[in-house]
Amino acid sequence: MPIVQQGSVNTTALVVPDLYVQIVPPQNLVLNGVPTNVVGVVGTASWGPIGQPVIVATMADYAQSFGPIVARKYDLGTQVATAVQQGAQNFRCVRVTDGTDAAAQVMVPATTFTFTALYTGSLGNQVMLTLGVGSKTNTWRLTITLPGLQPEVYDNIAGAGVAFWTALAAAVNQGLGPQRGPSQLVVANAGGVTVAPAAFSLSLGAGTAGADGANTVTAALLVGNDIPPRSGMYALRGQGCGIALLADADDSSQWTTQAGFGLQEGIYMILTGPAGDTILDAVAIKSQAGLDSYSAKLMFGDWLWWSDQVNNTIRLVSPQGFAAGRLANLSPEQSSLNKPLYGVIGSQKSGTPGSGQSTSYSSADLAALLGAGIDVIANPQPGGSFWGVRGGHNSSSNLAVNGDNYTRLTNYIAATLAAGMGQYVGQVINANLFQRIRATQLSFLQNMLGQGLLGSTDGSLPFSVVCDTSNNPATRTGLGYVQSDAQVQYQAINEKFIVNMEGGQTVQVSRQTLPTGQPA
C-alpha cells in the first residue's frame, strides 16, 4: 500500500495489484503580497560593516550597528532618523567610505599583543579594554566596553606567558562557549607574547585612532559599484526594498543612474537637489540631466531645518528621509500629497527657526516645480497649516504615470507576481494550468480590491485576467510559452478638488429626491 506524491508514479503503467495513495497538493496557488515598507538607505557612518546591507528597525538598532548620528553631509543615520519620525520601521542600511577609513588599534604595554576594532570608524576609539583578576583563583578577566552597548566579559582565562596570551586571543576571537561568543567590538592578535600578564586599562583610541573615511565621499561613491562585491546603492540588489535613497546625493549627474536602478529593482528612488537651490535652476538642471522616469522622485533643494537630539543642535538636512519615511508608512495606493510630516521645524524657503520669517510657495512657484516633475516639502498644505509633500508626484512627464501611487502600486503588483507565479514553470500546459494561473491572479487582485488597494468609481470590477487559448495558441504553447494578460485599473488621486457654489437671492434651489422619497 504505497503512499506517493502525485506525479511521482506513472499511473498508466502499474503492474502490481495494490492500493496506491497519491498525495495531491493544493491546486490553487495563493499569493501573499510582498512588503512595501522596506526603505534602503546608503550613506556614511562612524562604525559598522561596509557595503553590506544591515537590517535596522529602530534608532537603537541603528546605533548598535553603525554608531550615533553624525552632523555632516551624507550621514546615514540622519536620513534613517528623519524617516523613523514618519513611522518607517524597516530599513536596509549600507555604509560607504572614501577608502581612507581605518580601524582603531592599541598594543598592550610591554607586549606585542594588539587589539583592533572589529570595524573601521571613529567610534572604535571609544572602546575600552580592562584586564583584571578573574572570578577563579589564578585567572584573569577581560572586560570590553563601548558606551551604549552591553559590556563583553571574558572571565576565568588561565595560563602563564604564551599560554595566557594565546588563550586570551582565542577567547576574544572565538568566544568561551554559547554564553559568551566572539567579541562584536574587537579582534585580538597574540603576537607571540611571552611575558607574564599584568592588569591594564586601555582605550583603542590611545593607539592608532580609527577614521570614518567620510571626508571625501561623493554621490558617485554612494552609487557604488555593481561588480561583486557590490558597494553603495548596488548592495541593495535583491534586498526587497520598495523605497531607497542615497543620503544627500545632490549631484545631478547621478540621478539617471539611480532611476535606472529603480527600474531594474522595482524600487522608488528618492532624489534631492542641492541645498539652497532656485526653482529656475532646478528645472533647468533636471532637464539637462535627462531625468524623466516614474521610478524616481526628485525633491526640490529646499532643505529642512531639523532638531538633531543626538548632537543637540538644529541642522539643515535634505528632504529625502522625510519623503521616504512618509511613503513607507502609507499603503501603496496612497499618495504622499497632503499627508503630515513630523519633525520639520522650518525650511530654507520659510526661514530659519526663530527668525520670525514666514514665506510660502506661490501657485506660480508650485506650478513651475510640479510641471517640471519636481516635488517639494512645504507648509501650508491643502488640508491645513502643516508640513507635507506638496505634489505627490514622481519625475515622469507622463501624466498617466506621474503619481506616487502609480510607482508604488505597479512595483508592488509586479514584485508579488514575480515572487509567487514561478511555481507554475515546469508544469504541463493544458486547460487546467490556464485555469489555475488565472485563478491565482484573480484571487490576489480580489484581495487587493477587498482591502481598498483597488477600486472603481462606478463599482465595476477594476481588473481582468485572460489566460486561455485566445492568447495561448498551439503555435506558442508547442514551443513552451504560456502567457497571462492582466489589466488593472488604479484609483486616481484627488489632486484638484473643485467645489461649485451658487449663492444669491435669486437662486432657485433644486433638490435631489432619494429613492426612499426623502429630499437629499
Summary of the structure (lengths in Angstrom):
residues: 520
radius of gyration: 30.2
end to end distance: 72.1
largest distance: 106.5
contacts: 1642
relative contact order: 0.11
helix: 26%
strand: 21%
